[in-house]
Amino acid sequence: MNPNRADFVIDLTYGLLIFVAIALILVVETVVGIAFGLGVLASYTVHIGWKMARFDPDWMTKDVAEQVEQSVTREVEDTITKEMDEVTKQVEEKVTEDVGETVEQTVEETVSDEMDEVTKQVEEKVTEDVGETVEQTVEKTVEETVGDTVEETVEETVEETISEELEDKKESEDETDEDTA
């Protein structure tokens, strides 16, 4: 007999036995039909196990190994993800706190030192540059303004004085000429 045909006949027989169990539940007492049906299902489960082992002896270990591998992988991934999230959060908080304080303190010190130095340099440079610029500007302005003003004033004064003296001399000569004449 061919093994495939034998399997078919066995499967058909189990199917008929399950049908008989259902008929017993309906016709005879329910308890008797349920007991018979459970017996048929239990023997069918044993038959399926035997059949699978006959065709592929490692099917049970492969399936169990795959199931265990999948569940362990899932659990490990979940645990690692959860732990990594917690550790990442803790590290971020600690780093943010420590680095923030350190950076703030270092920046304050550095900026304060740099500002003092820059202020001192700016004061020195401004004093030096402004002093020189003011000195040169004042000197130049004074030379130009005073020089021009003095020159104009001297010219005017000299012209006026000479004009007055010439007029006085001319008047005195005119008086002298009139007296002599």
MINUKOL-90697 format. One record per residue: residue number from 1; residue in one letter; x, y, z of N, C-alpha, C, O, CB in turn. Coordinates in pm, whole numbers, plus 50000, padded with zeros to 5 digits. Glycine has a CB too. Layout:
! residues N
    i  aa   n_px   n_py   n_pz  ca_px  ca_py  ca_pz   c_px   c_py   c_pz   o_px   o_py   o_pz  cb_px  cb_py  cb_pz
  NUM   A      X      Y      Z      X      Y      Z      X      Y      Z      X      Y      Z      X      Y      Z
...
This chain:
! residues 181
    i  aa   n_px   n_py   n_pz  ca_px  ca_py  ca_pz   c_px   c_py   c_pz   o_px   o_py   o_pz  cb_px  cb_py  cb_pz
    1   M  50084  49883  50000  50000  50000  50000  50090  50124  50000  50193  50129  50066  49903  49999  50122
    2   N  50047  50223  49924  50121  50348  49909  50105  50431  50039  49993  50441  50089  50070  50428  49783
    3   P  50215  50490  50095  50204  50567  50220  50109  50687  50207  50040  50721  50303  50342  50616  50264
    4   N  50105  50750  50093  50015  50864  50076  49868  50820  50083  49784  50891  50138  50043  50934  49942
    5   R  49838  50700  50024  49700  50649  50030  49663  50610  50172  49550  50631  50217  49683  50529  49935
    6   A  49760  50551  50243  49734  50512  50382  49704  50636  50466  49614  50636  50549  49856  50434  50441
    7   D  49780  50742  50444  49755  50867  50518  49617  50922  50485  49546  50970  50574  49864  50973  50484
    8   F  49579  50915  50360  49448  50965  50319  49336  50886  50389  49240  50945  50440  49432  50956  50165
    9   V  49349  50753  50391  49247  50668  50453  49239  50699  50603  49129  50706  50659  49278  50518  50429
   10   I  49355  50716  50668  49357  50746  50813  49289  50881  50838  49207  50893  50929  49503  50748  50868
   11   D  49323  50982  50758  49263  51115  50776  49111  51109  50756  49036  51173  50829  49326  51218  50677
   12   L  49068  51033  50658  48925  51018  50633  48855  50948  50750  48745  50985  50789  48901  50939  50503
   13   T  48922  50847  50806  48866  50774  50920  48852  50868  51040  48749  50866  51107  48954  50652  50957
   14   Y  48953  50948  51066  48944  51044  51177  48830  51143  51153  48757  51178  51246  49078  51119  51195
   15   G  48816  51188  51034  48706  51278  51000  48572  51215  51029  48482  51280  51083  48714  51319  50854
   16   L  48556  51085  50993  48431  51013  51019  48408  50997  51169  48295  51010  51217  48432  50875  50951
   17   L  48515  50969  51244  48501  50954  51389  48457  51086  51454  48378  51085  51548  48634  50906  51450
   18   I  48508  51198  51405  48465  51328  51458  48317  51351  51426  48243  51405  51508  48553  51444  51399
   19   F  48275  51310  51307  48134  51322  51270  48047  51236  51362  47940  51279  51404  48113  51281  51123
   20   V  48094  51113  51393  48020  51023  51483  48009  51086  51621  47905  51075  51686  48091  50885  51493
   21   A  48117  51155  51668  48114  51221  51800  48008  51330  51801  47935  51345  51900  48254  51281  51836
   22   I  47998  51405  51693  47896  51510  51685  47757  51447  51686  47665  51499  51749  47917  51597  51556
   23   A  47742  51337  51616  47611  51270  51612  47576  51215  51750  47460  51220  51791  47611  51155  51508
   24   L  47675  51163  51823  47650  51113  51958  47607  51225  52052  47521  51206  52139  47775  51043  52014
   25   I  47668  51344  52035  47631  51457  52120  47483  51491  52096  47411  51524  52190  47721  51581  52091
   26   L  47440  51483  51974  47303  51519  51941  47202  51410  51981  47093  51440  52031  47292  51547  51791
   27   V  47239  51282  51960  47144  51173  51979  47150  51121  52123  47048  51116  52191  47173  51059  51880
   28   V  47263  51083  52167  47278  51023  52300  47307  51137  52398  47286  51254  52365  47394  50913  52302
   29   E  47355  51105  52514  47386  51206  52613  47499  51294  52566  47588  51251  52493  47420  51142  52745
   30   T  47495  51416  52608  47596  51513  52569  47732  51476  52624  47833  51493  52556  47558  51653  52615
   31   V  47737  51426  52745  47864  51393  52811  47933  51280  52735  48055  51284  52716  47841  51353  52959
   32   V  47856  51179  52692  47916  51066  52620  47971  51115  52486  48082  51076  52449  47811  50953  52597
   33   G  47899  51198  52416  47944  51249  52286  48069  51336  52300  48159  51330  52217  47833  51329  52219
   34   I  48072  51419  52407  48189  51505  52429  48310  51420  52462  48419  51446  52412  48162  51609  52542
   35   A  48294  51319  52545  48406  51231  52582  48459  51159  52458  48580  51150  52439  48361  51129  52690
   36   F  48369  51107  52376  48412  51038  52255  48483  51135  52160  48586  51100  52102  48291  50972  52185
   37   G  48428  51256  52145  48488  51356  52056  48627  51398  52104  48719  51414  52023  48398  51479  52046
   38   L  48644  51415  52236  48776  51452  52289  48877  51340  52266  48993  51366  52236  48766  51483  52440
   39   G  48831  51215  52280  48920  51102  52254  48965  51100  52109  49082  51077  52079  48851  50969  52289
   40   V  48872  51125  52018  48905  51127  51875  49003  51240  51845  49101  51219  51774  48776  51145  51790
   41   L  48978  51360  51901  49070  51473  51876  49209  51447  51933  49309  51484  51871  49012  51603  51937
   42   A  49215  51385  52049  49346  51355  52109  49421  51255  52022  49540  51274  51997  49329  51300  52252
   43   S  49354  51150  51977  49422  51051  51894  49461  51112  51758  49563  51075  51701  49332  50927  51873
   44   Y  49378  51206  51707  49412  51272  51580  49538  51357  51597  49621  51362  51507  49293  51360  51531
   45   T  49551  51423  51711  49670  51504  51736  49793  51415  51740  49897  51451  51684  49656  51582  51869
   46   V  49785  51300  51805  49897  51206  51809  49929  51159  51667  50046  51151  51629  49864  51083  51901
   47   H  49827  51129  51589  49847  51085  51451  49919  51192  51369  50010  51159  51292  49711  51051  51386
   48   I  49881  51319  51383  49946  51427  51308  50093  51437  51347  50180  51453  51262  49874  51562  51333
   49   G  50119  51427  51476  50258  51429  51523  50339  51316  51462  50453  51336  51418  50263  51420  51675
   50   W  50282  51196  51460  50351  51080  51403  50376  51100  51255  50483  51068  51203  50270  50951  51427
   51   K  50275  51153  51186  50286  51174  51042  50396  51277  51011  50478  51255  50922  50150  51221  50983
   52   M  50398  51386  51084  50499  51489  51059  50640  51435  51089  50735  51466  51017  50471  51615  51145
   53   A  50652  51357  51192  50782  51302  51228  50829  51204  51121  50949  51193  51095  50777  51232  51365
   54   R  50737  51133  51061  50773  51036  50959  50825  51104  50833  50923  51059  50774  50654  50947  50925
   55   F  50762  51213  50790  50806  51282  50670  50930  51368  50694  51017  51376  50607  50694  51366  50615
   56   D  50938  51435  50810  51051  51523  50842  51082  51508  50990  51019  51573  51074  51020  51673  50804
   57   P  51178  51423  51022  51205  51395  51163  51248  51519  51244  51231  51521  51366  51313  51289  51173
   58   D  51304  51621  51179  51352  51739  51253  51249  51852  51257  51280  51963  51301  51482  51789  51190
   59   W  51126  51824  51209  51029  51934  51202  50999  51995  51338  50983  52116  51351  50901  51885  51139
   60   M  50992  51909  51440  50957  51959  51572  51069  52048  51627  51042  52156  51678  50928  51843  51668
   61   T  51193  52002  51617  51304  52080  51670  51324  52209  51591  51358  52313  51647  51434  51998  51669
   62   K  51301  52201  51458  51315  52323  51377  51210  52426  51417  51241  52543  51438  51303  52289  51226
   63   D  51085  52381  51428  50978  52474  51464  51000  52533  51602  50986  52654  51623  50843  52403  51458
   64   V  51035  52447  51695  51058  52496  51831  51177  52593  51832  51171  52697  51897  51084  52378  51929
   65   A  51284  52556  51761  51402  52643  51756  51367  52779  51694  51410  52883  51743  51516  52575  51676
   66   E  51289  52777  51586  51248  52902  51522  51162  52986  51617  51182  53107  51628  51171  52873  51392
   67   Q  51067  52921  51684  50980  52993  51777  51062  53056  51891  51043  53172  51927  50873  52898  51835
   68   V  51154  52975  51946  51237  53025  52056  51326  53139  52007  51340  53241  52074  51325  52910  52116
   69   E  51385  53121  51891  51473  53224  51835  51397  53355  51813  51445  53462  51847  51535  53176  51703
   70   Q  51278  53345  51756  51198  53465  51731  51158  53534  51861  51169  53656  51874  51073  53430  51651
   71   S  51112  53456  51957  51068  53518  52083  51187  53577  52160  51177  53685  52217  50993  53415  52171
   72   V  51299  53505  52161  51417  53557  52230  51468  53683  52160  51502  53782  52225  51530  53449  52237
   73   T  51472  53680  52029  51518  53797  51953  51428  53917  51981  51477  54028  52004  51521  53767  51802
   74   R  51297  53895  51980  51203  54002  52008  51223  54058  52149  51227  54180  52169  51060  53952  51990
   75   E  51235  53968  52245  51252  54012  52384  51385  54086  52402  51390  54189  52470  51246  53893  52478
   76   V  51491  54033  52341  51622  54097  52353  51618  54236  52288  51669  54333  52344  51733  54009  52288
   77   E  51559  54246  52170  51549  54375  52102  51469  54475  52185  51508  54591  52199  51485  54359  51964
   78   D  51357  54428  52240  51275  54517  52324  51352  54563  52447  51351  54681  52482  51146  54446  52366
   79   T  51420  54469  52512  51496  54502  52632  51610  54597  52599  51633  54695  52669  51550  54375  52698
   80   I  51682  54567  52492  51795  54653  52453  51746  54791  52416  51805  54891  52456  51873  54591  52334
   81   T  51636  54799  52341  51582  54929  52302  51541  55009  52426  51573  55127  52437  51460  54911  52208
   82   K  51472  54943  52518  51428  55010  52640  51550  55058  52720  51554  55173  52764  51340  54916  52725
   83   E  51647  54971  52739  51767  55007  52816  51846  55118  52746  51895  55211  52812  51857  54884  52835
   84   M  51857  55109  52615  51931  55212  52541  51861  55348  52552  51927  55451  52567  51946  55173  52391
   85   D  51728  55347  52547  51653  55472  52562  51679  55533  52699  51702  55654  52711  51503  55448  52542
   86   E  51674  55450  52803  51698  55499  52938  51840  55552  52954  51861  55661  53008  51672  55388  53040
   87   V  51936  55473  52906  52077  55515  52917  52101  55642  52837  52169  55733  52884  52172  55402  52868
   88   T  52047  55649  52717  52063  55767  52634  52006  55890  52703  52068  55996  52704  51996  55748  52498
   89   K  51887  55875  52761  51823  55986  52831  51910  56031  52950  51931  56150  52970  51682  55946  52879
   90   Q  51959  55935  53028  52043  55968  53144  52172  56036  53100  52214  56135  53160  52075  55842  53225
   91   V  52234  55982  52995  52359  56040  52946  52336  56181  52895  52414  56271  52924  52420  55952  52835
   92   E  52228  56201  52820  52197  56335  52767  52176  56434  52881  52228  56546  52878  52072  56331  52678
   93   E  52100  56393  52982  52076  56482  53095  52206  56516  53167  52231  56632  53199  51976  56418  53193
   94   K  52287  56415  53193  52412  56437  53267  52508  56522  53185  52569  56616  53236  52478  56302  53304
   95   V  52521  56489  53057  52613  56564  52971  52565  56709  52958  52645  56802  52967  52624  56498  52830
   96   T  52435  56727  52938  52381  56862  52926  52407  56941  53052  52447  57058  53046  52229  56857  52896
   97   E  52385  56879  53167  52406  56947  53294  52554  56981  53314  52588  57096  53342  52356  56860  53410
   98   D  52641  56880  53300  52785  56901  53325  52846  56994  53223  52918  57088  53259  52859  56768  53323
   99   V  52818  56970  53097  52877  57053  52991  52822  57195  53000  52896  57291  52980  52848  56993  52852
  100   G  52694  57208  53029  52634  57340  53040  52701  57422  53149  52735  57539  53127  52485  57329  53069
  101   E  52721  57362  53266  52786  57434  53375  52931  57468  53339  52975  57581  53359  52782  57350  53504
  102   T  53003  57371  53286  53144  57392  53252  53159  57497  53144  53242  57587  53154  53209  57261  53208
  103   V  53078  57486  53041  53086  57582  52930  53050  57722  52980  53117  57820  52947  52994  57540  52814
  104   E  52943  57730  53059  52900  57860  53109  53011  57925  53193  53041  58043  53176  52772  57846  53192
  105   Q  53070  57847  53282  53176  57899  53368  53298  57939  53284  53354  58047  53305  53217  57795  53475
  106   T  53339  57854  53191  53455  57883  53107  53430  58006  53020  53517  58091  53005  53489  57762  53019
  107   V  53310  58014  52964  53278  58129  52879  53280  58257  52961  53334  58359  52916  53140  58110  52812
  108   E  53222  58253  53081  53222  58373  53165  53364  58418  53197  53396  58536  53187  53144  58347  53294
  109   E  53449  58322  53236  53587  58356  53269  53660  58410  53147  53727  58513  53154  53662  58234  53325
  110   T  53647  58341  53035  53717  58381  52914  53668  58517  52866  53749  58604  52832  53698  58276  52804
  111   V  53537  58535  52863  53482  58663  52817  53525  58775  52910  53561  58884  52864  53328  58656  52807
  112   S  53523  58750  53039  53564  58852  53135  53710  58890  53114  53744  59008  53107  53542  58803  53279
  113   D  53796  58788  53103  53939  58814  53080  53961  58888  52948  54036  58985  52941  54019  58683  53080
  114   E  53895  58839  52843  53911  58901  52711  53858  59044  52711  53919  59133  52652  53839  58817  52603
  115   M  53745  59066  52778  53687  59200  52783  53781  59296  52856  53799  59410  52814  53549  59197  52850
  116   D  53840  59249  52967  53934  59334  53040  54052  59370  52951  54094  59486  52944  53983  59263  53168
  117   E  54106  59269  52884  54222  59292  52797  54186  59385  52681  54260  59478  52649  54276  59158  52743
  118   V  54072  59357  52618  54029  59440  52503  54001  59583  52549  54038  59679  52481  53903  59379  52436
  119   T  53936  59597  52665  53907  59730  52717  54036  59807  52741  54047  59925  52706  53826  59722  52846
  120   K  54133  59741  52800  54261  59805  52828  54330  59846  52697  54381  59957  52685  54352  59711  52909
  121   Q  54329  59755  52599  54392  59785  52470  54318  59900  52400  54381  59990  52344  54392  59659  52379
  122   V  54185  59896  52405  54108  60002  52340  54135  60136  52407  54152  60237  52340  53956  59969  52343
  123   E  54139  60137  52541  54168  60262  52612  54304  60317  52573  54319  60435  52545  54161  60241  52763
  124   E  54404  60227  52572  54539  60272  52536  54542  60324  52393  54598  60431  52366  54641  60157  52552
  125   K  54482  60252  52302  54485  60290  52161  54406  60419  52139  54451  60508  52068  54427  60176  52073
  126   V  54288  60428  52202  54206  60547  52186  54280  60668  52243  54285  60774  52181  54068  60530  52253
  127   T  54337  60652  52363  54411  60762  52424  54525  60805  52334  54545  60924  52310  54464  60721  52563
  128   E  54599  60709  52285  54714  60739  52199  54668  60805  52070  54718  60911  52032  54794  60610  52168
  129   D  54572  60740  52001  54528  60792  51871  54456  60926  51886  54482  61019  51809  54435  60691  51803
  130   V  54368  60935  51983  54294  61059  52002  54390  61170  52043  54379  61283  51995  54182  61042  52108
  131   G  54484  61137  52130  54582  61238  52172  54660  61291  52054  54674  61412  52037  54679  61179  52274
  132   E  54711  61201  51972  54788  61243  51854  54699  61322  51758  54738  61427  51708  54848  61119  51782
  133   T  54578  61269  51733  54489  61334  51637  54449  61473  51687  54452  61570  51611  54363  61249  51614
  134   V  54412  61481  51814  54373  61610  51870  54491  61707  51865  54476  61824  51829  54321  61595  52015
  135   E  54607  61657  51901  54727  61743  51901  54753  61796  51761  54777  61915  51742  54851  61666  51953
  136   Q  54750  61706  51663  54776  61748  51525  54668  61842  51475  54697  61944  51412  54786  61626  51433
  137   T  54542  61808  51504  54431  61891  51457  54437  62030  51521  54422  62131  51453  54296  61823  51489
  138   V  54459  62034  51651  54467  62163  51720  54583  62244  51666  54570  62363  51640  54481  62144  51872
  139   E  54698  62177  51649  54817  62247  51598  54790  62304  51460  54820  62421  51432  54939  62152  51594
  140   K  54733  62221  51374  54706  62264  51237  54603  62377  51236  54621  62478  51168  54656  62145  51151
  141   T  54493  62358  51313  54387  62459  51317  54441  62590  51374  54414  62698  51322  54268  62409  51402
  142   V  54518  62579  51482  54575  62700  51543  54668  62769  51445  54662  62891  51430  54650  62665  51673
  143   E  54754  62692  51378  54847  62752  51281  54770  62824  51172  54799  62939  51138  54939  62644  51219
  144   E  54669  62754  51116  54594  62813  51006  54514  62934  51053  54522  63042  50995  54502  62710  50943
  145   T  54436  62914  51159  54347  63021  51205  54426  63138  51262  54408  63253  51221  54251  62969  51310
  146   V  54512  63108  51356  54590  63215  51420  54683  63280  51319  54696  63402  51315  54670  63161  51541
  147   G  54748  63197  51239  54841  63252  51139  54769  63346  51047  54815  63458  51025  54906  63140  51058
  148   D  54658  63303  50992  54581  63389  50901  54530  63513  50973  54542  63626  50923  54463  63311  50840
  149   T  54474  63490  51091  54417  63602  51167  54526  63702  51204  54509  63823  51188  54345  63551  51294
  150   V  54637  63652  51254  54748  63741  51293  54799  63815  51170  54824  63935  51174  54865  63662  51360
  151   E  54814  63742  51062  54866  63804  50939  54771  63914  50894  54815  64024  50860  54884  63699  50827
  152   E  54639  63883  50893  54542  63984  50849  54540  64103  50945  54537  64219  50904  54401  63921  50839
  153   T  54541  64070  51075  54536  64177  51175  54660  64264  51166  54650  64387  51174  54522  64119  51316
  154   V  54775  64202  51151  54900  64278  51142  54897  64365  51018  54933  64483  51022  55024  64184  51139
  155   E  54852  64307  50906  54846  64384  50782  54754  64504  50799  54789  64616  50763  54798  64296  50665
  156   E  54634  64479  50854  54538  64587  50871  54594  64695  50965  54585  64815  50939  54406  64532  50926
  157   T  54652  64646  51075  54705  64741  51174  54819  64822  51115  54827  64943  51134  54753  64667  51300
  158   V  54906  64753  51044  55019  64823  50983  54967  64922  50880  55013  65036  50876  55119  64723  50916
  159   E  54872  64881  50799  54817  64971  50697  54750  65092  50763  54769  65206  50721  54717  64896  50607
  160   E  54671  65064  50867  54603  65174  50935  54705  65269  50999  54697  65391  50987  54506  65119  51043
  161   T  54802  65206  51067  54902  65289  51135  54979  65371  51034  55001  65491  51053  54998  65203  51218
  162   I  55020  65306  50927  55097  65379  50825  55008  65486  50763  55051  65599  50742  55152  65282  50715
  163   S  54882  65450  50734  54792  65548  50675  54772  65666  50770  54774  65780  50725  54656  65484  50641
  164   E  54754  65640  50898  54734  65746  50994  54859  65832  51006  54851  65955  51010  54697  65687  51130
  165   E  54972  65766  51010  55097  65844  51022  55120  65926  50897  55163  66041  50904  55217  65750  51047
  166   L  55090  65865  50783  55108  65942  50660  55010  66060  50658  55047  66169  50616  55087  65852  50535
  167   E  54890  66037  50702  54793  66146  50704  54838  66253  50804  54830  66373  50776  54652  66093  50741
  168   D  54885  66206  50921  54932  66303  51022  55051  66381  50967  55060  66502  50985  54971  66231  51154
  169   K  55141  66311  50902  55257  66378  50846  55216  66473  50736  55268  66584  50723  55358  66276  50793
  170   K  55121  66428  50658  55075  66511  50548  55006  66634  50606  55027  66744  50556  54980  66433  50455
  171   E  54927  66618  50707  54861  66730  50769  54964  66822  50832  54955  66944  50822  54758  66682  50873
  172   S  55061  66763  50898  55162  66850  50958  55243  66919  50851  55282  67034  50871  55255  66770  51049
  173   E  55268  66859  50743  55342  66926  50633  55254  67032  50572  55300  67141  50538  55388  66825  50525
  174   D  55125  66999  50557  55033  67097  50501  55026  67216  50597  55022  67330  50550  54892  67036  50477
  175   E  55025  67197  50723  55021  67304  50819  55153  67380  50814  55156  67502  50826  54993  67251  50960
  176   T  55260  67306  50797  55389  67370  50791  55400  67449  50661  55455  67559  50660  55504  67265  50803
  177   D  55352  67399  50559  55353  67468  50431  55263  67590  50440  55296  67694  50383  55308  67374  50316
  178   E  55156  67580  50505  55069  67693  50517  55135  67798  50606  55123  67918  50583  54933  67650  50573
  179   D  55202  67752  50703  55269  67845  50794  55384  67912  50718  55407  68031  50736  55320  67771  50924
  180   T  55451  67845  50640  55562  67900  50565  55510  67981  50447  55579  68072  50401  55656  67788  50516
  181   A  55408  67957  50405  55361  68030  50290  55295  68151  50331  55247  68227  50247  55272  67951  50208
